[in-house]
Amino acid sequence: MSISFTTSIISRLKREIAALEAQSVLEKNKSIKAQAKLKQLQKDSKKSSLPSDLSSKLTRINKLNEEIAESAKKQAELSRQLVYKKSELKKHSS
């Protein structure tokens, strides 16, 4: 392969890796915030005595649990993509 072609591949891979890493950080922060909200809701639901209020909080807790699970799946996929891109970069760099 020509040097300019290899250089363009390396540049593209570096950009893609940076984007994936940024997206991974965003997902991690999203998960952390959802976990904090979940923890607070669980505390509040223990204090709550109204059935309607408790039902609303349980619904929100379920949604947050789903959001955390979805975020974990996205983080796993991003991690797999990062490993692949980094191995491609290493292959083209040598």
N, C-alpha and C positions, 0 to 999 in steps of 0.2 A: 504494500500500500504506500501511496505517496505520503510525504510528511505533512502536507497541508490537509489532506483528508483525515489523517490520524489526529492531527491537532484539532480539527473541527469536531471530531467524535469526542475527544477528551474534554473539550470546552462544553459541549452539549451535556455530557455525563456529569460534569461538575455542576452545571446549572440545575440539572434534574435532581442531583443529590441535595443541593442546597434547598431546593423547593420542597423536597420530601422531608428534610430535617425540620424546616420551618412548619410544615403542616403537622408533623409529628408533635412538635412542641405545642401547637395550638390545640390539638386533640388531648394532649396530656393535661393542659390547663383547663380545658372544658370538663374533663373527667374529675379533676380536683375540685372545681367549683360545684359540680353536681353532687359530689360526695359530701361536701360541706353543707350544702342545702339539705341533703338527705339526713345527715346527722342532726341538723337543727329541727327538721320536721319530726324526726323520731322522738326527740326530746319534747317538743311541743305536743305531740299526740299523746304522750304519757300523762301530761298535765291536763289535757282537755277532758271535759266531762260531757259535752254536748255530742249526741250521736251524729248530727248533721255535720258538725265541724270535724269530727273524727273521720267520717266518711270522705270528706273533701281532702283531708290530709292523707288518707290512705291512697286515694287516687293519685295525688301528686307524688307520693312515695313510689308507687308503681311506675309512674312515668319516669321518674328520676332513675330508678333501677334499670329500666329499659334503655335510657339514654347512656348510662354508665356501661352497660353491656355492649351497646352499639359502638361506643367510643373505644372500648377495649378491642373489639373486632377490627376497627379502623386502624388502631395503633399496631396491631399484629400484622395487618396487611402492609402498612407503611414500612414496618420493620423488615418484612420479607423483601419488599421492593428495594429498600436501602442496601440490604446485603447483596442483592443481585447487581444493582448499579455499581456498588463499590468494587465488586469482583470484576465487572466489565471494565471499570476504570483502571484497575490494577493490571488487567490483561493488556489493555491498549497502551498503558504507560510504559510497560517494559519492552 
